[in-house]
Amino acid sequence: MVLEDTKLSEAKRWVMVAPNGAKECSLLLAKASNEEQEKSIGNQAGGRVSFFLHTDDFWRDYEKLKTRGINIIRPASEMDYGTVAVFEDLYGNKWDLIQPNETNKGIIV
């Protein structure tokens, strides 16, 4: 959900979004403002996962991503630290959807 959408100038907006019901998490979205920044769209982390989305119900959220046509680039798997899948956002940025197992709750993977 959009928490804030403020126009700062003709070329710049402050857009903050968060998952529904989130109290601790939000993202500030910024549009590339020059050619150098535009070259990095979708590759800010050099092809690695750059965002980690923790969930309390992996299979609910995984199925929701799939039904919405989100590009899953590494399907769900069970790892030592929990259940994880990798997906891409609209711009090619890679995200981990993670449900940590009980022993790893609170640990950033």
C-alpha positions as CSV (number, residue, x, y, z in Angstrom):
1,M,0.0,0.0,0.0
2,V,1.1,3.6,-0.6
3,L,2.1,5.3,2.6
4,E,3.1,8.6,1.0
5,D,3.3,10.1,-2.5
6,T,4.7,13.6,-2.4
7,K,5.8,15.6,-5.5
8,L,9.1,17.3,-4.6
9,S,9.7,18.8,-8.0
10,E,8.8,18.3,-11.7
11,A,11.4,15.5,-11.9
12,K,11.2,14.1,-8.4
13,R,8.6,12.3,-6.2
14,W,8.8,10.8,-2.8
15,V,6.8,7.5,-2.9
16,M,6.9,5.2,0.1
17,V,5.1,1.8,0.0
18,A,4.7,-1.0,2.5
19,P,2.9,-4.4,2.7
20,N,-0.6,-4.2,4.0
21,G,-0.6,-4.1,7.8
22,A,3.2,-3.6,8.1
23,K,4.5,-1.5,10.9
24,E,8.2,-2.1,10.7
25,C,8.8,-2.2,6.9
26,S,8.6,0.2,4.1
27,L,10.4,1.1,0.8
28,L,11.2,4.4,-0.6
29,L,10.9,4.3,-4.4
30,A,12.9,6.7,-6.6
31,K,12.9,7.2,-10.3
32,A,16.2,7.4,-12.1
33,S,17.0,11.0,-12.7
34,N,19.9,10.8,-15.1
35,E,21.4,8.5,-17.8
36,E,23.9,6.9,-15.4
37,Q,21.2,5.9,-13.0
38,E,19.0,4.6,-15.8
39,K,21.8,2.2,-16.8
40,S,21.5,0.5,-13.4
41,I,17.7,-0.1,-13.4
42,G,17.1,-3.7,-12.5
43,N,20.8,-4.3,-11.7
44,Q,21.5,-2.3,-8.6
45,A,22.9,-5.4,-6.9
46,G,25.0,-6.7,-9.8
47,G,22.6,-9.5,-10.6
48,R,22.3,-10.8,-7.0
49,V,19.3,-10.8,-4.8
50,S,19.0,-7.3,-3.3
51,F,15.7,-7.5,-1.3
52,F,14.5,-10.0,1.2
53,L,10.8,-10.3,1.9
54,H,10.0,-12.3,5.1
55,T,6.6,-13.9,5.4
56,D,4.7,-15.8,8.1
57,D,3.0,-18.0,5.4
58,F,5.3,-18.8,2.6
59,W,2.9,-21.0,0.5
60,R,0.1,-18.4,0.7
61,D,2.4,-15.6,-0.6
62,Y,4.2,-17.8,-3.1
63,E,1.0,-18.9,-4.7
64,K,-0.2,-15.2,-4.7
65,L,3.0,-14.2,-6.6
66,K,2.4,-17.0,-9.2
67,T,-1.2,-16.2,-9.8
68,R,-0.4,-12.5,-10.3
69,G,2.1,-13.4,-13.0
70,I,5.3,-12.5,-11.1
71,N,8.4,-14.0,-12.7
72,I,9.7,-16.7,-10.3
73,I,13.3,-17.3,-11.3
74,R,14.1,-19.9,-8.6
75,P,11.2,-22.0,-7.4
76,A,10.4,-22.7,-3.8
77,S,13.0,-24.8,-1.9
78,E,13.6,-25.9,1.7
79,M,17.0,-24.6,3.0
80,D,18.6,-25.0,6.4
81,Y,17.4,-21.5,7.3
82,G,13.8,-21.9,6.0
83,T,11.7,-21.9,2.8
84,V,12.7,-19.6,0.0
85,A,12.0,-18.6,-3.6
86,V,13.6,-15.9,-5.8
87,F,11.4,-13.6,-7.9
88,E,11.9,-10.5,-10.0
89,D,10.1,-7.2,-9.7
90,L,8.9,-5.2,-12.7
91,Y,12.4,-3.8,-13.3
92,G,14.3,-7.1,-13.0
93,N,15.5,-6.6,-9.4
94,K,15.8,-10.0,-7.6
95,W,13.9,-10.6,-4.3
96,D,14.0,-13.6,-1.9
97,L,10.6,-14.6,-0.5
98,I,11.6,-16.2,2.8
99,Q,9.8,-17.9,5.7
100,P,12.6,-18.5,8.2
101,N,12.3,-21.8,10.2
102,E,11.8,-21.5,13.9
103,T,15.5,-21.6,14.8
104,N,16.3,-18.7,12.4
105,K,13.4,-16.3,13.1
106,G,14.8,-12.8,13.5
107,I,18.0,-13.6,11.6
108,I,18.4,-11.8,8.3
109,V,19.5,-14.3,5.6
